[in-house]
Amino acid sequence: MDCLRIAGGLPLQGVVTASGSKNAALPIMAASILADSATVLAGVPDLVDVNTLALLLGYLGVEVKRHADKTLHIETVDPRPTKADYDLVRRMRASFCALGPLVARRGRGVVSLPGGCNIGTRPVDLHLAALAALGADIRIEGGYVIAEARRLQGARIDLRGPYGPTVTGTANAMSAATLARGRTTLVGAAREPEIVDLGNFLIAIGAKIDGLGTDAIEIDGVERLSGASYQVIPDRIETGTLLIATAAAGGEITIEGIDPSHLTAVLEALQATGALVTLGPRQVTLRATGRPRPTNVTALPYPGIPTDLQAQFMALLSLADGESQISDLVFPDRFMQVAELNRLGARIERHGATAIVTGVPRLSGATVMASDLRASAALVVAGLSAERETIVRRVYHLDRGYEQLERKLRSVGAQIVREPDAQAGSPHAAAHRNIAAAARLQGVPR
Ligand code: UD1
């Protein structure tokens, strides 16, 4: 297991190119099950989650190969398997996106229930209701969802749950409906750019879809879909994380290869904290202007501020000159980062779905533990801005969703290195380091 060692307090300065979007790539890869011939995806980030889904697709008879030009070639070589095993699905909930394509294309999908995770209970009831509305026979046996249908039938499906529309539920329903007989209307559908991207991919392989980017999507089922080449959108969460890190640590960063329209609410919030933001056609530049102004942030479904940036905003606002309120209305329990940020000297108190953040002039480095993907990103943001050294342990969470984050941060001046956790965490390893250092001082060979 690795950890990240960060020497904080250095401003970030330079230009970074955005990676492709993880949350767009995953449902698109799963939807490739629908196509009769090969699909070629450009811009798929090289991440643990992408590799986990590639492994799962392999078990489902779908060959996934990354070529030297960084494109991903996806082709069904055996359309018979229908089971997505617990061991892979528990590693990554997005595996559940295979269920809709499996039942639509192969007549049967058997996918493990994903279970809970660190950011809340995360049910899949809306996914199942959507597939049932399309005529799938759904039952749960031994922890697996079994969905079967000779051919799905178009329907009206409401994708709103108590916390707004479901993103991957919309992906499952939209993908499944492409091969259903007749028209499907999704109401209360997710409007996230990643859903628009999935829709555009499905259109590229032959689907008929209207209303992408609105909460009402219409899909006219077709008989078959065939492969195509497709470019995945850039990752707005990665961009947001790097911008927030710069606002916290100081300096000026430019992120290239982005779609600024996906970041409107995020940029507005960053400007409210006092950062200077300038937009180019495919790029954004942020210049930090000193201590952030207190700002209230509420994570909402798109076009609101994404819940996937809530923890990073909390790290930034820990340094604000006053009190901020941060609420998460998408995942009201997503506050795992609070205790660790407080260990770095932040003053944050949680009250239900809201955290009150009383800004402090500076954070001070410590060893902290990452609990989930975006909480780890928040700890990196905090570590970059903190005095002295911060060690972020359990950094494998970060590898699920950020492509070469340390390398990108180093390229803009951060001092951040990855090392095996044994060296950072265990007192024995520290003792060995001290002995080795003492030996070097005395000129003793080791
Ligand atoms: C996706 C993203 C994740 C992001 C989240 C919200 C991917 C791979 N993951 O996750 O990074 O944080 O959207 O933007 O794209 N809910 C139900 N019933 C359901 C499904 C969801 O009540 O059947 C609830 C959830 O508990 C949550 C809310 O709806 O409170 C939104 O969840 P959802 O949009 O489904 O999140 P994911 O699609 O899992």
Boltz pocket constraint, residues with backbone or C-beta under 6 A from the ligand:
constraints:
  - pocket:
      binder: B
      contacts: [[A, 22], [A, 23], [A, 24], [A, 26], [A, 93], [A, 94], [A, 120], [A, 121], [A, 122], [A, 123], [A, 124], [A, 125], [A, 126], [A, 127], [A, 128], [A, 161], [A, 162], [A, 163], [A, 164], [A, 165], [A, 166], [A, 167], [A, 168], [A, 169], [A, 194], [A, 306], [A, 307], [A, 308], [A, 329], [A, 330], [A, 331], [A, 332]]
      max_distance: 6.0
